[in-house]
């Protein structure tokens, strides 16, 4: 149950940092990607739990993933120029891979 509150707190951090930075759309996109990742974790846990006892590993993985997204949002709030430069480099890399 503690992981649930950690995840919820991370959601709030992502939304607050994104809206205070003026990029609410990016914060909502991060939350959408995070919820999609949670779905993959849940399906994987469902499949693996048929064969072995997984315990609370899905909650732990989800909390760690949410924490990473919250740290990324905090980093983007604290150093927006670096984040923009990194995002631009990633975008260029992905465009080169497509071509």
Secondary structure by P-SEA (a helix, b strand, c coil): caaaaaaaaaaaaaaaaaaaaccaaaaaaaaaaaaaaaaaaaaaaaaaaacccccaaaaaaaaaaaaaaaaaaaaaaacaaaaaaaaaaaaaaaaaaac
